[in-house]
Amino acid sequence: MGATAEQYLRQLDTGRRPDLPETTAGTLRLDVRDDGSTEHWYLTIADQHVRVTRSADDADLVVRVDRWVVDQMVNGELHPGAAMLRNELTMQGDMRLLLVLRRIFAGPAGARHPRELGRAALAGRTATGAREVRS
């Protein structure tokens, strides 16, 4: 089994996250439900850093989710957008921060960003075209 939500969230607070947009700032609260109780994780996002605390304070975006769903997102087995469409994750507030949540949770192991795939394909076509011109 992979990381749990708690393990993953605690390690988020370790430094700069170049995958986050530089201009994005806001607060996000994860209300993680499990066996009749709720844990509150408060994420403050600014300057490509994520600070994580345990708080039930108001946030720009509040996400309510069951523990098993968060555990799947942490391990790259479930995309936050898919969880939202299946009503396994509900949100209230600034929906733009959902995009940040997508970047915070890792994708599947070995996944690559679509832009990387496009650049690789373009580089392959350019190299093929250069060889054909030389022939």
Steps between C-alpha positions, in 0.01 A plus 500: 500500500617854431499810714205597716339842477656607828852396395465677168354822640769526767777479239343774282641768729861424403588765243433671170265331253598606146193318364274764659439829317701788647198729516267259677418581859219389725388272777351156468351288776466125463229351720590131501221277634567160653287285731272781613778752571652774287865610481569852376811574295564867419723577202633850442630541146726792403819555300514135389500380861236303686481537876297229672340531843213333684219753523127535438531872414311644204680456168461624142412143398363229727522143371305224674613148428514152653840369609504216246456753217788718624719192540430408136580856384824500701610178332412619149213254467227765476496844342333776710289604199373145455418479871303824471304375198413180688390705802769335714643845567293815559622858501385840607678825421759610244493221242821627338688345791385158379767538232758541776365193675549306177867599498553432869386139475732283295378333185544132424853361519682566174245755379622789288346838436331526157727791407805279553353241265425770241852641520648152463281431195592836346870439562467159332332652192761776482784245517334284230450805277866601537614151398276504192640837389858367527423193289 
